[in-house]
Amino acid sequence: MADPSALDRLPVRDGLRGLRPYGAPQLDVAVRLNVNENPFAPPADVVESIAAAAARSAATANRYPDREAWDLRVALAEYLGRREGVRFGPERLWAANGSNEVMLHLLQAFGGPGRRALGFSPTYSMYPEYCRDTFTAYETAPREADFTIDHTVALAALGAHQPHIVLVASPNNPTGTALELGIIEALHEASDALIVVDEAYAEFRRPGTPSALSLIDRLPRLVVTRTMSKAFACAGLRVGYCVAAGGVVDAARLVRLPYHLSALTQNAAIAALGHADALLAGVDRLRHERDAMVVALGSRGFQVAESDANFVLFGRFVDRHAVWQGLLDHGVLIRETGPEGWLRVSIGTPDENAAFLAALTDVVPDPSTVAPEAGP
């Protein structure tokens, strides 16, 4: 925003005054590892399929798209069956412009004035903004030092806040922490809230780490959201979806805007899903690179959070902005986000990861000199 004070001269609602739009820096540098994108571009045959789908959509651009995105929901259900071994009918899936819009639909339908949502900090910085935009109160409970969620703390927070919606990310952004399924079951059993598990990075989880999709048939108020932006290398398509009980999907249909998902987007996503194996081939490579990054950072003396995502949180720094700026001066852009003193690096190609580690060594030759003193 060129002039944030300009809002003060307009009849904007009070809750938006003095705020800046969400967003990570979009800078033209050699190595961009700040927004958790998949660094591997779609293969040529996938590009051709998406282009053909776009051409078909353009031929009927005078007509509105299918407002139910039914064929896309069928394709997503088939993908989950193959990938996760779980079977859901398309009536139990809902698709929108990224999982962000799916979340917004859920907050519009189940949140609102006089209602509350509960999150566990640190977590995705958009959760309070979804709540702000839907006039839903947002409350938080703290995660443990290792960024897990303690059962006792979670149940106490439910009792204290009586939320209508619980928002938990697994793997969690920005920490990469996966959630124990027992926590999800406990949250559902101890409340009447809608339990929303954000699995935007689920395809990157380590072997043996379960998905909350396995609980949906037993927990009627559980919703699992996912995206095609990360593992599918389709961030530019803006397609996210959720799996839930049919009633939850119907509630989302009540609040969605008419024709919210363009025909071009729907058809391009279906084309991409037809090449799921090729697009997801990069996931194993990124897992390997992530695990190597964790080892590399740890061996250099940094604190590193365990990660089941395609990024790594590391620290700790007295002045993390100075480290962030030093990396940027070396042509490497990472993310200054999350708990104070930590930085987050997305996993890139092997060359990008090597460039990051080389720059980090130049900027922070000895982590002990920039780390805070150990506390109690």
Buried (B, 14 or more C-beta within 10 A) or exposed (E): EEEEEEBEEEEEEEEEEEEEEEEBEEEEBEBBBBBBBBBBEBBEEBBEBBEEBBEBBEEEEEEEBBEBBBBBBBBBBBBBEEBBEBEBEBBBBBBBBBBBBBBBBBBBBBBBEEBBBBBBBBBBBBBBBBBBBBBBBBBBBEBEEEBBBBBEBBBEBBEEBBBBBBBBBBBBBBBBBBBBBEBBBBBBEEBEBBBBBBBBBBBBBBEEBBBBBBBBEEBEBBBBBBBBBBBBBBBEBBBBBBBBBEEBBEBBBEBBEEEBBBBBBBBBBBBBBBBBEBBBEBBEBBBEBBBBBBEBBEEBEBBBBBBBBBBBBBBBBBEBEEBBEBBBEBBBBBBBBBBEBBBBBBBBBEEBBEBBBEBBEEBBEEBEEBBEEEEE
